[in-house]
């Protein structure tokens, strides 16, 4: 059950504004990034929210991994993103893969300001 949990708030993202509204593009990017960094995709779901006028207003998406998950939530009205990457390290240390995936996702959103937390989880029997 031991693993690494990377959590971040990305502010003033300088990516193309439309990227924060495009569930399909976000899904493709996130799935590809997980695979590129050696993680095993077993499921995915991305949902576009709409404002009162029926216009796209942000996306919530998750990629379920054999190693755990990636979750992303976009806030286009404030050019922000919340990011959550968790990998289990039970059968092998996936921490390096998690960091590489995290860096790739952060780079794609290009935030002017990043708040990051890194949590080691589930060390049993210590």
ZADREN-854406 format. One record per residue: x, y, z of N, C-alpha, C, O in turn. Coordinates in steps of 0.05 Angstrom, whole numbers, plus 5000, padded with zeros to 4 digits. Layout:
! ZADREN-854406
+------+------+------+-------+-------+-------+------+------+------+------+------+------+
: n.xx : n.yy : n.zz : ca.xx : ca.yy : ca.zz : c.xx : c.yy : c.zz : o.xx : o.yy : o.zz :
+------+------+------+-------+-------+-------+------+------+------+------+------+------+
:    X :    Y :    Z :     X :     Y :     Z :    X :    Y :    Z :    X :    Y :    Z :
...
+------+------+------+-------+-------+-------+------+------+------+------+------+------+
This chain:
! ZADREN-854406
+------+------+------+-------+-------+-------+------+------+------+------+------+------+
: n.xx : n.yy : n.zz : ca.xx : ca.yy : ca.zz : c.xx : c.yy : c.zz : o.xx : o.yy : o.zz :
+------+------+------+-------+-------+-------+------+------+------+------+------+------+
: 5016 : 4976 : 5000 :  5000 :  5000 :  5000 : 5017 : 5025 : 5000 : 5007 : 5047 : 4995 :
: 5043 : 5023 : 5005 :  5060 :  5047 :  5005 : 5060 : 5060 : 4978 : 5059 : 5046 : 4957 :
: 5062 : 5086 : 4978 :  5061 :  5100 :  4952 : 5069 : 5130 : 4955 : 5075 : 5139 : 4977 :
: 5068 : 5143 : 4933 :  5074 :  5172 :  4932 : 5050 : 5187 : 4921 : 5039 : 5180 : 4900 :
: 5042 : 5208 : 4935 :  5020 :  5224 :  4927 : 5030 : 5253 : 4922 : 5040 : 5266 : 4940 :
: 5027 : 5262 : 4897 :  5035 :  5289 :  4889 : 5010 : 5305 : 4884 : 4992 : 5297 : 4868 :
: 5007 : 5327 : 4897 :  4984 :  5344 :  4896 : 4993 : 5372 : 4890 : 5012 : 5382 : 4902 :
: 4979 : 5385 : 4871 :  4987 :  5412 :  4864 : 4964 : 5430 : 4856 : 4944 : 5420 : 4845 :
: 4967 : 5456 : 4861 :  4950 :  5476 :  4850 : 4967 : 5493 : 4830 : 4988 : 5503 : 4838 :
: 4957 : 5495 : 4806 :  4971 :  5509 :  4785 : 4956 : 5535 : 4779 : 4932 : 5534 : 4772 :
: 4969 : 5557 : 4783 :  4956 :  5583 :  4780 : 4967 : 5599 : 4756 : 4990 : 5596 : 4748 :
: 4949 : 5615 : 4744 :  4956 :  5631 :  4721 : 4969 : 5614 : 4699 : 4991 : 5620 : 4689 :
: 4955 : 5593 : 4691 :  4965 :  5575 :  4670 : 4966 : 5590 : 4643 : 4948 : 5603 : 4635 :
: 4989 : 5586 : 4631 :  4995 :  5601 :  4605 : 4991 : 5583 : 4581 : 5000 : 5590 : 4559 :
: 4979 : 5560 : 4584 :  4972 :  5543 :  4561 : 4950 : 5557 : 4545 : 4939 : 5577 : 4554 :
: 4944 : 5546 : 4522 :  4922 :  5557 :  4506 : 4897 : 5556 : 4523 : 4890 : 5535 : 4534 :
: 4882 : 5578 : 4526 :  4859 :  5578 :  4544 : 4839 : 5556 : 4537 : 4826 : 5544 : 4554 :
: 4836 : 5550 : 4511 :  4817 :  5529 :  4503 : 4824 : 5501 : 4513 : 4807 : 5484 : 4515 :
: 4850 : 5497 : 4519 :  4858 :  5471 :  4530 : 4844 : 5465 : 4556 : 4839 : 5442 : 4563 :
: 4839 : 5485 : 4572 :  4826 :  5482 :  4598 : 4796 : 5475 : 4596 : 4783 : 5468 : 4615 :
: 4786 : 5477 : 4571 :  4757 :  5472 :  4566 : 4753 : 5447 : 4549 : 4730 : 5439 : 4546 :
: 4773 : 5435 : 4539 :  4771 :  5413 :  4519 : 4776 : 5386 : 4532 : 4799 : 5377 : 4535 :
: 4754 : 5373 : 4540 :  4756 :  5347 :  4554 : 4771 : 5326 : 4537 : 4787 : 5311 : 4547 :
: 4765 : 5326 : 4511 :  4777 :  5306 :  4494 : 4808 : 5310 : 4492 : 4823 : 5291 : 4493 :
: 4816 : 5335 : 4488 :  4845 :  5341 :  4487 : 4859 : 5335 : 4513 : 4881 : 5324 : 4514 :
: 4846 : 5341 : 4535 :  4857 :  5336 :  4562 : 4860 : 5305 : 4566 : 4880 : 5296 : 4576 :
: 4839 : 5291 : 4558 :  4840 :  5262 :  4562 : 4862 : 5249 : 4545 : 4877 : 5233 : 4555 :
: 4864 : 5257 : 4520 :  4885 :  5247 :  4503 : 4913 : 5253 : 4514 : 4930 : 5235 : 4516 :
: 4917 : 5278 : 4523 :  4943 :  5285 :  4534 : 4949 : 5269 : 4559 : 4971 : 5258 : 4562 :
: 4930 : 5267 : 4578 :  4935 :  5254 :  4603 : 4940 : 5224 : 4600 : 4958 : 5213 : 4612 :
: 4924 : 5211 : 4583 :  4928 :  5182 :  4577 : 4955 : 5178 : 4565 : 4971 : 5160 : 4573 :
: 4962 : 5194 : 4544 :  4988 :  5191 :  4531 : 5011 : 5196 : 4550 : 5031 : 5181 : 4550 :
: 5008 : 5216 : 4567 :  5030 :  5222 :  4586 : 5034 : 5199 : 4606 : 5057 : 5192 : 4612 :
: 5012 : 5188 : 4615 :  5014 :  5165 :  4634 : 5029 : 5142 : 4620 : 5047 : 5130 : 4632 :
: 5022 : 5136 : 4596 :  5034 :  5114 :  4581 : 5063 : 5120 : 4575 : 5081 : 5102 : 4578 :
: 5069 : 5144 : 4566 :  5097 :  5152 :  4560 : 5115 : 5148 : 4584 : 5138 : 5140 : 4582 :
: 5104 : 5153 : 4608 :  5120 :  5151 :  4632 : 5118 : 5124 : 4646 : 5125 : 5121 : 4670 :
: 5109 : 5104 : 4631 :  5111 :  5076 :  4640 : 5090 : 5067 : 4660 : 5093 : 5047 : 4674 :
: 5067 : 5082 : 4661 :  5045 :  5074 :  4678 : 5023 : 5061 : 4662 : 5021 : 5066 : 4638 :
: 5008 : 5043 : 4674 :  4989 :  5026 :  4661 : 4960 : 5037 : 4663 : 4949 : 5037 : 4685 :
: 4949 : 5047 : 4641 :  4922 :  5058 :  4641 : 4902 : 5035 : 4640 : 4903 : 5018 : 4623 :
: 4883 : 5035 : 4660 :  4862 :  5015 :  4660 : 4834 : 5027 : 4657 : 4814 : 5012 : 4654 :
: 4832 : 5054 : 4658 :  4806 :  5067 :  4654 : 4810 : 5097 : 4653 : 4831 : 5108 : 4659 :
: 4788 : 5111 : 4645 :  4789 :  5140 :  4644 : 4761 : 5151 : 4642 : 4743 : 5138 : 4632 :
: 4758 : 5175 : 4652 :  4732 :  5189 :  4650 : 4738 : 5219 : 4652 : 4751 : 5228 : 4671 :
: 4729 : 5234 : 4632 :  4733 :  5263 :  4631 : 4705 : 5275 : 4626 : 4691 : 5267 : 4608 :
: 4699 : 5296 : 4642 :  4672 :  5308 :  4640 : 4675 : 5339 : 4637 : 4690 : 5351 : 4651 :
: 4660 : 5350 : 4618 :  4660 :  5379 :  4614 : 4636 : 5391 : 4629 : 4613 : 5381 : 4626 :
: 4641 : 5411 : 4646 :  4620 :  5425 :  4659 : 4610 : 5448 : 4642 : 4625 : 5457 : 4624 :
: 4586 : 5457 : 4646 :  4575 :  5479 :  4630 : 4566 : 5501 : 4649 : 4557 : 5496 : 4671 :
: 4568 : 5526 : 4639 :  4558 :  5549 :  4655 : 4528 : 5551 : 4651 : 4516 : 5535 : 4637 :
: 4516 : 5572 : 4663 :  4487 :  5575 :  4661 : 4477 : 5579 : 4633 : 4454 : 5574 : 4626 :
: 4495 : 5589 : 4615 :  4488 :  5593 :  4587 : 4493 : 5569 : 4570 : 4490 : 5570 : 4545 :
: 4502 : 5547 : 4582 :  4507 :  5523 :  4566 : 4534 : 5522 : 4553 : 4539 : 5504 : 4537 :
: 4552 : 5540 : 4560 :  4579 :  5541 :  4549 : 4598 : 5524 : 4566 : 4594 : 5522 : 4591 :
: 4619 : 5512 : 4554 :  4638 :  5497 :  4570 : 4650 : 5515 : 4592 : 4656 : 5538 : 4588 :
: 4653 : 5503 : 4616 :  4662 :  5519 :  4639 : 4683 : 5504 : 4656 : 4688 : 5512 : 4679 :
: 4696 : 5485 : 4645 :  4717 :  5470 :  4659 : 4714 : 5441 : 4656 : 4693 : 5431 : 4647 :
: 4735 : 5426 : 4663 :  4736 :  5397 :  4659 : 4746 : 5384 : 4685 : 4764 : 5394 : 4698 :
: 4734 : 5362 : 4692 :  4745 :  5344 :  4712 : 4750 : 5317 : 4698 : 4734 : 5307 : 4683 :
: 4774 : 5307 : 4703 :  4781 :  5282 :  4690 : 4799 : 5265 : 4707 : 4814 : 5275 : 4724 :
: 4796 : 5239 : 4703 :  4813 :  5221 :  4718 : 4822 : 5198 : 4699 : 4807 : 5189 : 4682 :
: 4847 : 5190 : 4703 :  4858 :  5166 :  4690 : 4864 : 5146 : 4713 : 4879 : 5152 : 4731 :
: 4850 : 5123 : 4711 :  4855 :  5102 :  4731 : 4878 : 5086 : 4721 : 4879 : 5076 : 4698 :
: 4897 : 5082 : 4739 :  4922 :  5068 :  4732 : 4923 : 5042 : 4748 : 4912 : 5040 : 4770 :
: 4936 : 5022 : 4737 :  4941 :  4998 :  4753 : 4957 : 5005 : 4778 : 4954 : 4993 : 4799 :
: 4973 : 5027 : 4776 :  4989 :  5036 :  4798 : 4974 : 5056 : 4816 : 4984 : 5062 : 4838 :
: 4952 : 5067 : 4807 :  4933 :  5083 :  4823 : 4918 : 5103 : 4805 : 4900 : 5095 : 4790 :
: 4925 : 5130 : 4805 :  4909 :  5148 :  4789 : 4923 : 5175 : 4783 : 4943 : 5183 : 4796 :
: 4912 : 5189 : 4763 :  4917 :  5217 :  4758 : 4890 : 5230 : 4757 : 4871 : 5220 : 4744 :
: 4887 : 5253 : 4770 :  4862 :  5268 :  4769 : 4869 : 5298 : 4763 : 4888 : 5308 : 4774 :
: 4853 : 5310 : 4747 :  4857 :  5338 :  4740 : 4830 : 5353 : 4739 : 4810 : 5342 : 4730 :
: 4830 : 5377 : 4749 :  4806 :  5394 :  4749 : 4814 : 5421 : 4739 : 4833 : 5434 : 4749 :
: 4801 : 5431 : 4718 :  4808 :  5457 :  4707 : 4788 : 5478 : 4715 : 4764 : 5473 : 4719 :
: 4799 : 5502 : 4719 :  4784 :  5525 :  4727 : 4790 : 5548 : 4707 : 4806 : 5566 : 4714 :
: 4779 : 5547 : 4683 :  4787 :  5565 :  4662 : 4781 : 5595 : 4669 : 4795 : 5612 : 4659 :
: 4761 : 5599 : 4685 :  4754 :  5627 :  4692 : 4776 : 5641 : 4708 : 4777 : 5665 : 4709 :
: 4794 : 5625 : 4720 :  4816 :  5636 :  4735 : 4843 : 5625 : 4725 : 4864 : 5627 : 4739 :
: 4842 : 5612 : 4702 :  4866 :  5600 :  4690 : 4882 : 5582 : 4709 : 4906 : 5584 : 4712 :
: 4867 : 5565 : 4723 :  4879 :  5548 :  4744 : 4872 : 5519 : 4740 : 4852 : 5512 : 4727 :
: 4888 : 5502 : 4752 :  4884 :  5473 :  4751 : 4892 : 5461 : 4778 : 4911 : 5470 : 4790 :
: 4876 : 5441 : 4786 :  4885 :  5425 :  4809 : 4893 : 5398 : 4798 : 4880 : 5387 : 4781 :
: 4915 : 5387 : 4809 :  4927 :  5362 :  4798 : 4932 : 5343 : 4821 : 4941 : 5351 : 4843 :
: 4927 : 5318 : 4817 :  4930 :  5297 :  4837 : 4942 : 5272 : 4823 : 4929 : 5261 : 4805 :
: 4965 : 5264 : 4831 :  4977 :  5240 :  4820 : 4986 : 5222 : 4844 : 5001 : 5231 : 4861 :
: 4975 : 5198 : 4844 :  4982 :  5179 :  4865 : 4991 : 5153 : 4852 : 4977 : 5142 : 4835 :
: 5014 : 5143 : 4860 :  5023 :  5117 :  4851 : 5030 : 5100 : 4875 : 5042 : 5109 : 4895 :
: 5022 : 5075 : 4873 :  5030 :  5055 :  4894 : 5057 : 5044 : 4887 : 5065 : 5042 : 4864 :
: 5072 : 5037 : 4908 :  5099 :  5027 :  4905 : 5101 : 4999 : 4916 : 5122 : 4991 : 4926 :
: 5079 : 4984 : 4916 :  5078 :  4958 :  4929 : 5097 : 4938 : 4915 : 5114 : 4925 : 4928 :
: 5094 : 4934 : 4889 :  5110 :  4914 :  4875 : 5136 : 4926 : 4863 : 5153 : 4911 : 4853 :
: 5139 : 4952 : 4864 :  5163 :  4965 :  4853 : 5160 : 4995 : 4858 : 5138 : 5005 : 4862 :
: 5182 : 5009 : 4859 :  5182 :  5037 :  4864 : 5174 : 5053 : 4839 : 5190 : 5054 : 4820 :
: 5151 : 5064 : 4839 :  5141 :  5080 :  4817 : 5144 : 5110 : 4821 : 5133 : 5126 : 4806 :
: 5159 : 5118 : 4842 :  5161 :  5146 :  4848 : 5174 : 5163 : 4826 : 5165 : 5185 : 4820 :
: 5194 : 5152 : 4813 :  5207 :  5166 :  4791 : 5187 : 5171 : 4768 : 5187 : 5192 : 4756 :
: 5171 : 5151 : 4762 :  5150 :  5153 :  4741 : 5130 : 5175 : 4749 : 5122 : 5191 : 4732 :
: 5122 : 5175 : 4774 :  5103 :  5195 :  4784 : 5114 : 5223 : 4781 : 5100 : 5241 : 4772 :
: 5139 : 5227 : 4788 :  5152 :  5253 :  4785 : 5154 : 5262 : 4756 : 5149 : 5285 : 4749 :
: 5161 : 5243 : 4739 :  5164 :  5249 :  4710 : 5136 : 5257 : 4699 : 5134 : 5276 : 4683 :
: 5116 : 5242 : 4706 :  5088 :  5248 :  4697 : 5080 : 5275 : 4707 : 5069 : 5291 : 4693 :
: 5085 : 5280 : 4733 :  5078 :  5306 :  4745 : 5091 : 5329 : 4730 : 5078 : 5348 : 4723 :
: 5117 : 5326 : 4725 :  5131 :  5347 :  4710 : 5120 : 5352 : 4682 : 5118 : 5375 : 4674 :
: 5113 : 5330 : 4669 :  5102 :  5333 :  4642 : 5075 : 5347 : 4642 : 5070 : 5364 : 4625 :
: 5058 : 5341 : 4661 :  5032 :  5353 :  4663 : 5035 : 5383 : 4670 : 5022 : 5400 : 4658 :
: 5051 : 5389 : 4690 :  5056 :  5417 :  4698 : 5067 : 5433 : 4674 : 5058 : 5455 : 4669 :
: 5086 : 5422 : 4660 :  5097 :  5436 :  4637 : 5076 : 5442 : 4616 : 5076 : 5463 : 4605 :
: 5058 : 5423 : 4611 :  5037 :  5427 :  4591 : 5018 : 5450 : 4598 : 5009 : 5465 : 4581 :
: 5012 : 5453 : 4624 :  4994 :  5475 :  4633 : 5010 : 5501 : 4636 : 4997 : 5523 : 4635 :
: 5035 : 5500 : 4640 :  5053 :  5524 :  4641 : 5043 : 5544 : 4662 : 5037 : 5567 : 4654 :
: 5041 : 5537 : 4687 :  5031 :  5556 :  4707 : 5053 : 5577 : 4714 : 5076 : 5571 : 4714 :
: 5043 : 5601 : 4720 :  5062 :  5622 :  4729 : 5069 : 5617 : 4759 : 5090 : 5625 : 4768 :
: 5050 : 5603 : 4773 :  5055 :  5597 :  4801 : 5045 : 5569 : 4807 : 5024 : 5560 : 4798 :
: 5061 : 5554 : 4823 :  5055 :  5526 :  4829 : 5057 : 5522 : 4859 : 5077 : 5530 : 4872 :
: 5036 : 5510 : 4871 :  5037 :  5502 :  4899 : 5036 : 5471 : 4899 : 5017 : 5459 : 4889 :
: 5057 : 5458 : 4910 :  5059 :  5429 :  4908 : 5063 : 5417 : 4936 : 5076 : 5428 : 4953 :
: 5050 : 5394 : 4940 :  5054 :  5378 :  4964 : 5061 : 5350 : 4955 : 5051 : 5339 : 4935 :
: 5079 : 5338 : 4970 :  5088 :  5311 :  4964 : 5085 : 5295 : 4990 : 5096 : 5301 : 5011 :
: 5069 : 5273 : 4988 :  5063 :  5257 :  5012 : 5071 : 5228 : 5007 : 5062 : 5216 : 4988 :
: 5087 : 5218 : 5025 :  5093 :  5189 :  5025 : 5071 : 5176 : 5041 : 5064 : 5184 : 5063 :
: 5058 : 5155 : 5029 :  5034 :  5144 :  5042 : 5038 : 5114 : 5047 : 5052 : 5100 : 5033 :
: 5024 : 5105 : 5068 :  5019 :  5077 :  5072 : 5042 : 5059 : 5079 : 5042 : 5036 : 5072 :
: 5062 : 5069 : 5093 :  5085 :  5053 :  5101 : 5076 : 5036 : 5125 : 5075 : 5046 : 5148 :
: 5071 : 5011 : 5120 :  5061 :  4993 :  5141 : 5084 : 4979 : 5155 : 5104 : 4973 : 5142 :
: 5081 : 4973 : 5180 :  5099 :  4956 :  5194 : 5126 : 4970 : 5201 : 5145 : 4957 : 5207 :
: 5126 : 4997 : 5201 :  5151 :  5011 :  5208 : 5151 : 5018 : 5237 : 5170 : 5031 : 5246 :
+------+------+------+-------+-------+-------+------+------+------+------+------+------+
